[in-house]
Amino acid sequence: MCDLQSGLKRQLTDWLPRRAILLIARYTPDCHNMTRLVSQSMDQRLPLSTWARMKLHYLICVWCERYAEQIAFVKSAARVFATNSATSGTETISPEKKKSLQADIASRL
């Protein structure tokens, strides 16, 4: 009898999260649409309902959450690159340092 009760309890505890995941999946965008929405969210502010559905989707899909984090990282890296690229390439090195570097490279070839 004890094994029967523990088996039923295990089935019930397995059933509840599965039902919750299926319920969330029914009312949130699928992964294909999530990629589109993540890109849109970088360009413009999304409606609150769409934003909330995206957050719910992240509860059941770690891959979409990782994708959103990666896109955010690329966006911030591109922004930093754009601000730093304006000043890059304007620095010069002294002729002595240039000759030293050329000699170092030549010695390694």
The first five atom37 places (N, CA, C, CB, O) and aatype in JSON, in Angstrom:
{
  "aatype": [12, 4, 3, 10, 5, 15, 7, 10, 11, 1, 5, 10, 16, 3, 17, 10, 14, 1, 1, 0, 9, 10, 10, 9, 0, 1, 18, 16, 14, 3, 4, 8, 2, 12, 16, 1, 10, 19, 15, 5, 15, 12, 3, 5, 1, 10, 14, 10, 15, 16, 17, 0, 1, 12, 11, 10, 8, 18, 10, 9, 4, 19, 17, 4, 6, 1, 18, 0, 6, 5, 9, 0, 13, 19, 11, 15, 0, 0, 1, 19, 13, 0, 16, 2, 15, 0, 16, 15, 7, 16, 6, 16, 9, 15, 14, 6, 11, 11, 11, 15, 10, 5, 0, 3, 9, 0, 15, 1, 10],
  "atom_mask": [
    [1, 1, 1, 1, 1],
    [1, 1, 1, 1, 1],
    [1, 1, 1, 1, 1],
    [1, 1, 1, 1, 1],
    [1, 1, 1, 1, 1],
    [1, 1, 1, 1, 1],
    [1, 1, 1, 0, 1],
    [1, 1, 1, 1, 1],
    [1, 1, 1, 1, 1],
    [1, 1, 1, 1, 1],
    [1, 1, 1, 1, 1],
    [1, 1, 1, 1, 1],
    [1, 1, 1, 1, 1],
    [1, 1, 1, 1, 1],
    [1, 1, 1, 1, 1],
    [1, 1, 1, 1, 1],
    [1, 1, 1, 1, 1],
    [1, 1, 1, 1, 1],
    [1, 1, 1, 1, 1],
    [1, 1, 1, 1, 1],
    [1, 1, 1, 1, 1],
    [1, 1, 1, 1, 1],
    [1, 1, 1, 1, 1],
    [1, 1, 1, 1, 1],
    [1, 1, 1, 1, 1],
    [1, 1, 1, 1, 1],
    [1, 1, 1, 1, 1],
    [1, 1, 1, 1, 1],
    [1, 1, 1, 1, 1],
    [1, 1, 1, 1, 1],
    [1, 1, 1, 1, 1],
    [1, 1, 1, 1, 1],
    [1, 1, 1, 1, 1],
    [1, 1, 1, 1, 1],
    [1, 1, 1, 1, 1],
    [1, 1, 1, 1, 1],
    [1, 1, 1, 1, 1],
    [1, 1, 1, 1, 1],
    [1, 1, 1, 1, 1],
    [1, 1, 1, 1, 1],
    [1, 1, 1, 1, 1],
    [1, 1, 1, 1, 1],
    [1, 1, 1, 1, 1],
    [1, 1, 1, 1, 1],
    [1, 1, 1, 1, 1],
    [1, 1, 1, 1, 1],
    [1, 1, 1, 1, 1],
    [1, 1, 1, 1, 1],
    [1, 1, 1, 1, 1],
    [1, 1, 1, 1, 1],
    [1, 1, 1, 1, 1],
    [1, 1, 1, 1, 1],
    [1, 1, 1, 1, 1],
    [1, 1, 1, 1, 1],
    [1, 1, 1, 1, 1],
    [1, 1, 1, 1, 1],
    [1, 1, 1, 1, 1],
    [1, 1, 1, 1, 1],
    [1, 1, 1, 1, 1],
    [1, 1, 1, 1, 1],
    [1, 1, 1, 1, 1],
    [1, 1, 1, 1, 1],
    [1, 1, 1, 1, 1],
    [1, 1, 1, 1, 1],
    [1, 1, 1, 1, 1],
    [1, 1, 1, 1, 1],
    [1, 1, 1, 1, 1],
    [1, 1, 1, 1, 1],
    [1, 1, 1, 1, 1],
    [1, 1, 1, 1, 1],
    [1, 1, 1, 1, 1],
    [1, 1, 1, 1, 1],
    [1, 1, 1, 1, 1],
    [1, 1, 1, 1, 1],
    [1, 1, 1, 1, 1],
    [1, 1, 1, 1, 1],
    [1, 1, 1, 1, 1],
    [1, 1, 1, 1, 1],
    [1, 1, 1, 1, 1],
    [1, 1, 1, 1, 1],
    [1, 1, 1, 1, 1],
    [1, 1, 1, 1, 1],
    [1, 1, 1, 1, 1],
    [1, 1, 1, 1, 1],
    [1, 1, 1, 1, 1],
    [1, 1, 1, 1, 1],
    [1, 1, 1, 1, 1],
    [1, 1, 1, 1, 1],
    [1, 1, 1, 0, 1],
    [1, 1, 1, 1, 1],
    [1, 1, 1, 1, 1],
    [1, 1, 1, 1, 1],
    [1, 1, 1, 1, 1],
    [1, 1, 1, 1, 1],
    [1, 1, 1, 1, 1],
    [1, 1, 1, 1, 1],
    [1, 1, 1, 1, 1],
    [1, 1, 1, 1, 1],
    [1, 1, 1, 1, 1],
    [1, 1, 1, 1, 1],
    [1, 1, 1, 1, 1],
    [1, 1, 1, 1, 1],
    [1, 1, 1, 1, 1],
    [1, 1, 1, 1, 1],
    [1, 1, 1, 1, 1],
    [1, 1, 1, 1, 1],
    [1, 1, 1, 1, 1],
    [1, 1, 1, 1, 1],
    [1, 1, 1, 1, 1]
  ],
  "atom_positions": [
    [[0.82, -1.19, 0.0], [0.0, 0.0, 0.0], [0.86, 1.26, 0.0], [-0.93, 0.0, 1.2], [0.53, 2.26, -0.63]],
    [[1.96, 1.2, 0.71], [2.86, 2.36, 0.78], [3.45, 2.66, -0.59], [3.99, 2.11, 1.8], [3.56, 3.82, -0.97]],
    [[3.83, 1.61, -1.35], [4.35, 1.81, -2.7], [3.31, 2.42, -3.62], [4.84, 0.49, -3.27], [3.64, 3.24, -4.48]],
    [[2.06, 2.02, -3.45], [0.98, 2.56, -4.26], [0.79, 4.05, -3.98], [-0.33, 1.8, -3.99], [0.6, 4.83, -4.91]],
    [[0.85, 4.43, -2.7], [0.68, 5.84, -2.35], [1.84, 6.67, -2.87], [0.56, 5.99, -0.83], [1.63, 7.77, -3.38]],
    [[3.07, 6.17, -2.74], [4.21, 6.94, -3.23], [4.19, 7.04, -4.75], [5.52, 6.3, -2.76], [4.58, 8.06, -5.31]],
    [[3.72, 5.97, -5.42], [3.61, 6.02, -6.88], [2.57, 7.03, -7.33], [0.0, 0.0, 0.0], [2.8, 7.76, -8.3]],
    [[1.43, 7.08, -6.63], [0.4, 8.07, -6.96], [0.89, 9.48, -6.69], [-0.88, 7.79, -6.17], [0.61, 10.4, -7.46]],
    [[1.61, 9.65, -5.59], [2.13, 10.97, -5.25], [3.13, 11.43, -6.32], [2.79, 10.95, -3.85], [3.12, 12.59, -6.72]],
    [[3.99, 10.51, -6.77], [4.97, 10.85, -7.8], [4.26, 11.22, -9.09], [5.93, 9.68, -8.04], [4.65, 12.19, -9.75]],
    [[3.24, 10.49, -9.47], [2.5, 10.8, -10.69], [1.82, 12.16, -10.58], [1.46, 9.72, -10.97], [1.8, 12.92, -11.54]],
    [[1.28, 12.46, -9.41], [0.63, 13.74, -9.21], [1.63, 14.88, -9.29], [-0.1, 13.77, -7.87], [1.36, 15.91, -9.92]],
    [[2.79, 14.71, -8.65], [3.78, 15.78, -8.69], [4.37, 15.94, -10.08], [4.89, 15.51, -7.68], [4.74, 17.05, -10.46]],
    [[4.48, 14.86, -10.86], [4.93, 14.97, -12.24], [3.86, 15.61, -13.12], [5.3, 13.59, -12.78], [4.18, 16.34, -14.06]],
    [[2.6, 15.34, -12.83], [1.49, 15.83, -13.64], [1.32, 17.34, -13.49], [0.2, 15.12, -13.25], [1.07, 18.03, -14.48]],
    [[1.46, 17.86, -12.27], [1.22, 19.28, -12.05], [2.2, 20.17, -12.82], [1.33, 19.59, -10.57], [1.74, 21.08, -13.52]],
    [[3.51, 19.95, -12.74], [4.4, 20.81, -13.53], [4.16, 20.67, -15.03], [5.84, 20.49, -13.22], [4.23, 21.65, -15.77]],
    [[3.88, 19.45, -15.49], [3.63, 19.24, -16.91], [2.41, 20.03, -17.35], [3.46, 17.76, -17.2], [2.41, 20.64, -18.42]],
    [[1.36, 20.0, -16.55], [0.14, 20.75, -16.88], [0.42, 22.25, -16.88], [-1.0, 20.42, -15.89], [-0.09, 22.98, -17.73]],
    [[1.21, 22.71, -15.93], [1.55, 24.14, -15.88], [2.33, 24.55, -17.12], [2.36, 24.45, -14.61], [2.08, 25.61, -17.69]],
    [[3.28, 23.72, -17.52], [4.07, 24.02, -18.71], [3.19, 24.06, -19.95], [5.19, 22.98, -18.89], [3.31, 24.95, -20.78]],
    [[2.3, 23.09, -20.08], [1.4, 23.07, -21.23], [0.47, 24.28, -21.24], [0.57, 21.79, -21.23], [0.17, 24.84, -22.29]],
    [[0.03, 24.69, -20.06], [-0.85, 25.86, -19.96], [-0.09, 27.13, -20.37], [-1.4, 26.01, -18.52], [-0.6, 27.95, -21.12]],
    [[1.12, 27.27, -19.87], [1.93, 28.43, -20.24], [2.22, 28.42, -21.74], [3.27, 28.45, -19.44], [2.13, 29.45, -22.41]],
    [[2.55, 27.25, -22.28], [2.87, 27.14, -23.72], [1.66, 27.5, -24.57], [3.34, 25.71, -24.06], [1.82, 28.06, -25.66]],
    [[0.48, 27.2, -24.1], [-0.73, 27.5, -24.88], [-0.94, 29.01, -25.02], [-1.96, 26.87, -24.21], [-1.45, 29.46, -26.04]],
    [[-0.54, 29.79, -24.01], [-0.84, 31.23, -24.01], [0.38, 32.11, -24.28], [-1.44, 31.61, -22.7], [0.3, 33.33, -24.14]],
    [[1.49, 31.5, -24.66], [2.67, 32.29, -24.99], [3.08, 32.02, -26.43], [3.83, 31.97, -24.01], [2.68, 31.01, -27.01]],
    [[3.89, 32.91, -27.01], [4.35, 32.68, -28.39], [5.23, 31.44, -28.46], [5.12, 33.92, -28.91], [5.87, 31.05, -27.48]],
    [[5.26, 30.83, -29.63], [6.19, 29.7, -29.81], [7.6, 30.26, -30.0], [5.76, 28.81, -31.03], [7.79, 31.47, -30.14]],
    [[8.58, 29.37, -30.0], [9.98, 29.8, -30.05], [10.3, 30.58, -31.33], [10.91, 28.59, -29.95], [11.07, 31.54, -31.29]],
    [[9.72, 30.2, -32.44], [9.96, 30.91, -33.7], [9.5, 32.37, -33.58], [9.22, 30.21, -34.87], [10.21, 33.28, -33.99]],
    [[8.32, 32.58, -33.03], [7.82, 33.94, -32.85], [8.57, 34.68, -31.76], [6.33, 33.92, -32.52], [8.68, 35.91, -31.8]],
    [[9.09, 33.95, -30.8], [9.87, 34.6, -29.73], [11.13, 35.26, -30.3], [10.26, 33.58, -28.64], [11.51, 36.34, -29.86]],
    [[11.78, 34.61, -31.27], [12.98, 35.22, -31.85], [12.62, 36.55, -32.54], [13.64, 34.26, -32.87], [13.37, 37.52, -32.45]],
    [[11.5, 36.57, -33.21], [11.04, 37.81, -33.85], [10.73, 38.87, -32.81], [9.79, 37.55, -34.73], [11.1, 40.04, -32.96]],
    [[10.04, 38.47, -31.74], [9.68, 39.42, -30.69], [10.89, 39.95, -29.94], [8.72, 38.78, -29.71], [10.93, 41.12, -29.56]],
    [[11.88, 39.1, -29.74], [13.12, 39.55, -29.08], [13.77, 40.63, -29.92], [14.1, 38.37, -28.85], [14.21, 41.65, -29.4]],
    [[13.84, 40.42, -31.23], [14.42, 41.43, -32.11], [13.6, 42.72, -32.09], [14.51, 40.89, -33.54], [14.17, 43.81, -32.05]],
    [[12.29, 42.59, -32.12], [11.44, 43.79, -32.06], [11.62, 44.53, -30.75], [9.97, 43.41, -32.25], [11.61, 45.76, -30.71]],
    [[11.78, 43.79, -29.66], [11.92, 44.44, -28.36], [13.21, 45.25, -28.26], [11.88, 43.4, -27.24], [13.31, 46.16, -27.44]],
    [[14.2, 44.93, -29.1], [15.44, 45.7, -29.12], [15.24, 47.03, -29.85], [16.56, 44.9, -29.78], [15.96, 48.0, -29.59]],
    [[14.28, 47.06, -30.76], [14.06, 48.26, -31.58], [12.98, 49.17, -31.02], [13.69, 47.86, -32.97], [13.05, 50.39, -31.18]],
    [[11.99, 48.61, -30.37], [10.86, 49.4, -29.88], [10.29, 48.78, -28.61], [9.77, 49.53, -30.95], [10.53, 47.61, -28.31]],
    [[9.54, 49.57, -27.9], [8.88, 49.08, -26.69], [7.65, 48.27, -27.09], [8.49, 50.26, -25.74], [6.8, 48.74, -27.85]],
    [[7.57, 47.05, -26.56], [6.45, 46.17, -26.89], [5.27, 46.44, -25.96], [6.87, 44.69, -26.81], [5.47, 46.94, -24.85]],
    [[4.06, 46.12, -26.39], [2.91, 46.25, -25.5], [3.1, 45.39, -24.24], [1.59, 45.85, -26.23], [3.78, 44.37, -24.27]],
    [[2.5, 45.83, -23.16], [2.65, 45.14, -21.87], [2.21, 43.69, -21.96], [1.85, 45.85, -20.8], [2.85, 42.81, -21.37]],
    [[1.13, 43.42, -22.68], [0.65, 42.03, -22.79], [1.67, 41.15, -23.51], [-0.69, 41.99, -23.52], [1.88, 40.0, -23.11]],
    [[2.29, 41.67, -24.55], [3.3, 40.9, -25.28], [4.53, 40.68, -24.41], [3.7, 41.62, -26.58], [5.08, 39.58, -24.37]],
    [[4.95, 41.73, -23.71], [6.09, 41.62, -22.81], [5.84, 40.57, -21.73], [6.39, 42.99, -22.16], [6.72, 39.77, -21.42]],
    [[4.63, 40.57, -21.17], [4.29, 39.6, -20.12], [4.27, 38.17, -20.68], [2.92, 39.94, -19.51], [4.73, 37.24, -20.01]],
    [[3.75, 38.0, -21.88], [3.73, 36.66, -22.48], [5.15, 36.18, -22.78], [2.9, 36.66, -23.77], [5.44, 34.99, -22.66]],
    [[6.03, 37.1, -23.15], [7.42, 36.72, -23.38], [8.07, 36.26, -22.07], [8.22, 37.89, -23.98], [8.78, 35.26, -22.04]],
    [[7.81, 37.0, -20.99], [8.38, 36.63, -19.68], [7.86, 35.27, -19.23], [8.05, 37.7, -18.62], [8.61, 34.48, -18.65]],
    [[6.61, 34.99, -19.49], [6.06, 33.67, -19.16], [6.73, 32.58, -19.99], [4.54, 33.65, -19.38], [7.02, 31.5, -19.48]],
    [[6.97, 32.86, -21.25], [7.63, 31.88, -22.11], [9.02, 31.55, -21.58], [7.72, 32.39, -23.56], [9.45, 30.39, -21.64]],
    [[9.72, 32.56, -21.05], [11.06, 32.31, -20.5], [11.02, 31.34, -19.33], [11.69, 33.62, -20.06], [12.01, 30.67, -19.05]],
    [[9.89, 31.25, -18.64], [9.77, 30.31, -17.53], [9.85, 28.86, -17.99], [8.48, 30.54, -16.78], [10.28, 27.98, -17.24]],
    [[9.43, 28.61, -19.21], [9.4, 27.22, -19.69], [10.44, 26.94, -20.77], [8.03, 26.9, -20.24], [10.61, 25.79, -21.17]],
    [[11.15, 27.97, -21.23], [12.1, 27.76, -22.34], [13.41, 28.49, -22.07], [11.48, 28.25, -23.68], [13.53, 29.7, -22.28]],
    [[14.39, 27.75, -21.62], [15.68, 28.34, -21.31], [16.41, 28.78, -22.59], [16.54, 27.35, -20.53], [17.23, 29.7, -22.55]],
    [[16.12, 28.14, -23.72], [16.8, 28.48, -24.96], [16.4, 29.86, -25.46], [16.49, 27.44, -26.03], [17.25, 30.62, -25.93]],
    [[15.14, 30.19, -25.36], [14.71, 31.54, -25.77], [15.27, 32.6, -24.83], [13.16, 31.63, -25.81], [15.62, 33.69, -25.27]],
    [[15.34, 32.27, -23.56], [15.92, 33.22, -22.61], [17.4, 33.45, -22.92], [15.75, 32.71, -21.15], [17.88, 34.58, -22.87]],
    [[18.1, 32.38, -23.23], [19.52, 32.52, -23.6], [19.68, 33.31, -24.89], [20.17, 31.13, -23.76], [20.59, 34.13, -25.01]],
    [[18.79, 33.07, -25.84], [18.84, 33.82, -27.1], [18.66, 35.31, -26.83], [17.75, 33.31, -28.07], [19.38, 36.13, -27.39]],
    [[17.7, 35.66, -25.98], [17.46, 37.06, -25.65], [18.69, 37.68, -24.97], [16.22, 37.2, -24.74], [19.04, 38.83, -25.26]],
    [[19.33, 36.93, -24.09], [20.54, 37.43, -23.42], [21.67, 37.63, -24.43], [20.98, 36.45, -22.32], [22.4, 38.62, -24.34]],
    [[21.81, 36.71, -25.37], [22.86, 36.83, -26.37], [22.61, 38.03, -27.29], [22.96, 35.55, -27.2], [23.55, 38.75, -27.63]],
    [[21.37, 38.23, -27.69], [21.04, 39.38, -28.55], [21.3, 40.68, -27.79], [19.56, 39.31, -29.02], [21.81, 41.64, -28.37]],
    [[20.96, 40.73, -26.52], [21.22, 41.93, -25.72], [22.73, 42.18, -25.61], [20.6, 41.78, -24.31], [23.17, 43.33, -25.66]],
    [[23.51, 41.12, -25.46], [24.96, 41.27, -25.39], [25.51, 41.81, -26.71], [25.62, 39.93, -25.05], [26.35, 42.71, -26.71]],
    [[25.05, 41.27, -27.82], [25.52, 41.72, -29.13], [25.16, 43.2, -29.33], [24.91, 40.86, -30.27], [25.96, 43.97, -29.86]],
    [[23.97, 43.58, -28.91], [23.54, 44.97, -29.05], [24.44, 45.9, -28.22], [22.07, 45.13, -28.61], [24.87, 46.94, -28.71]],
    [[24.72, 45.51, -26.99], [25.56, 46.36, -26.14], [27.0, 46.38, -26.66], [25.53, 45.87, -24.68], [27.66, 47.42, -26.6]],
    [[27.5, 45.25, -27.16], [28.85, 45.21, -27.71], [28.95, 46.1, -28.96], [29.26, 43.77, -28.06], [29.95, 46.79, -29.15]],
    [[27.92, 46.06, -29.78], [27.91, 46.91, -30.99], [27.88, 48.38, -30.61], [26.7, 46.56, -31.88], [28.53, 49.21, -31.26]],
    [[27.14, 48.71, -29.57], [27.07, 50.1, -29.11], [28.43, 50.56, -28.61], [26.0, 50.26, -28.0], [28.88, 51.66, -28.93]],
    [[29.1, 49.74, -27.81], [30.43, 50.08, -27.3], [31.43, 50.19, -28.44], [30.91, 49.03, -26.27], [32.26, 51.11, -28.46]],
    [[31.35, 49.27, -29.39], [32.25, 49.32, -30.54], [32.04, 50.61, -31.33], [32.03, 48.1, -31.45], [33.0, 51.24, -31.76]],
    [[30.78, 50.99, -31.51], [30.49, 52.21, -32.29], [31.07, 53.44, -31.6], [28.97, 52.38, -32.48], [31.6, 54.33, -32.28]],
    [[30.98, 53.51, -30.29], [31.51, 54.69, -29.59], [33.04, 54.67, -29.58], [30.98, 54.74, -28.15], [33.66, 55.73, -29.63]],
    [[33.64, 53.49, -29.51], [35.1, 53.42, -29.48], [35.72, 53.48, -30.87], [35.53, 52.16, -28.79], [36.89, 53.83, -30.99]],
    [[34.99, 53.14, -31.9], [35.57, 53.13, -33.24], [35.82, 54.53, -33.76], [34.65, 52.38, -34.2], [36.63, 54.72, -34.66]],
    [[35.14, 55.52, -33.2], [35.36, 56.9, -33.65], [36.77, 57.35, -33.31], [34.33, 57.84, -33.01], [37.35, 58.16, -34.03]],
    [[37.34, 56.85, -32.22], [38.67, 57.27, -31.82], [39.75, 56.26, -32.21], [38.71, 57.5, -30.33], [40.94, 56.55, -32.11]],
    [[39.35, 55.09, -32.65], [40.36, 54.09, -32.99], [40.97, 54.41, -34.35], [39.76, 52.67, -32.99], [40.3, 54.96, -35.23]],
    [[42.2, 54.07, -34.51], [42.88, 54.31, -35.77], [43.52, 55.68, -35.85], [0.0, 0.0, 0.0], [44.25, 55.95, -36.81]],
    [[43.29, 56.54, -34.89], [43.89, 57.87, -34.92], [45.19, 57.92, -34.14], [42.92, 58.9, -34.38], [45.96, 58.87, -34.27]],
    [[45.43, 56.89, -33.31], [46.66, 56.88, -32.55], [47.81, 56.47, -33.45], [46.55, 55.92, -31.35], [47.65, 55.66, -34.36]],
    [[48.96, 57.04, -33.2], [50.15, 56.66, -33.95], [51.2, 56.2, -32.97], [50.68, 57.85, -34.83], [51.19, 56.57, -31.79]],
    [[52.11, 55.38, -33.45], [53.2, 54.95, -32.59], [54.47, 55.64, -33.06], [53.36, 53.4, -32.6], [54.59, 56.06, -34.21]],
    [[55.4, 55.74, -32.16], [56.66, 56.43, -32.5], [57.45, 55.59, -33.51], [57.52, 56.69, -31.21], [57.3, 54.36, -33.56]],
    [[58.27, 56.24, -34.29], [59.08, 55.49, -35.28], [59.98, 54.44, -34.61], [59.95, 56.46, -36.09], [60.21, 53.37, -35.17]],
    [[60.49, 54.75, -33.41], [61.35, 53.8, -32.71], [60.56, 52.55, -32.32], [61.96, 54.45, -31.45], [61.04, 51.43, -32.49]],
    [[59.35, 52.74, -31.81], [58.5, 51.61, -31.42], [58.11, 50.79, -32.65], [57.23, 52.1, -30.69], [58.05, 49.56, -32.59]],
    [[57.85, 51.47, -33.75], [57.48, 50.78, -34.98], [58.63, 49.89, -35.45], [57.11, 51.8, -36.08], [58.41, 48.74, -35.84]],
    [[59.86, 50.43, -35.42], [61.02, 49.64, -35.83], [61.23, 48.46, -34.89], [62.29, 50.51, -35.87], [61.59, 47.36, -35.33]],
    [[61.02, 48.68, -33.61], [61.16, 47.61, -32.62], [60.16, 46.49, -32.89], [60.98, 48.16, -31.18], [60.5, 45.31, -32.84]],
    [[58.91, 46.87, -33.17], [57.89, 45.86, -33.47], [58.19, 45.1, -34.75], [56.52, 46.52, -33.57], [58.02, 43.88, -34.82]],
    [[58.65, 45.82, -35.77], [59.0, 45.17, -37.03], [60.15, 44.19, -36.84], [59.36, 46.21, -38.09], [60.15, 43.11, -37.42]],
    [[61.13, 44.57, -36.05], [62.26, 43.68, -35.79], [61.82, 42.46, -35.01], [63.35, 44.42, -35.03], [62.29, 41.35, -35.27]],
    [[60.93, 42.67, -34.04], [60.4, 41.54, -33.25], [59.64, 40.58, -34.14], [59.48, 42.04, -32.12], [59.81, 39.36, -34.01]],
    [[58.82, 41.08, -35.02], [58.04, 40.23, -35.94], [58.98, 39.5, -36.89], [57.01, 41.06, -36.73], [58.8, 38.31, -37.14]],
    [[59.97, 40.2, -37.42], [60.9, 39.59, -38.35], [61.7, 38.48, -37.68], [61.85, 40.63, -38.93], [62.01, 37.47, -38.31]],
    [[62.04, 38.66, -36.4], [62.83, 37.63, -35.7], [62.01, 36.37, -35.43], [63.36, 38.2, -34.38], [62.57, 35.29, -35.24]],
    [[60.72, 36.5, -35.42], [59.85, 35.34, -35.16], [59.46, 34.59, -36.43], [58.59, 35.79, -34.44], [58.93, 33.48, -36.37]],
    [[59.72, 35.18, -37.57], [59.37, 34.52, -38.83], [60.4, 33.54, -39.28], [59.16, 35.52, -39.9], [60.24, 32.91, -40.33]]
  ]
}
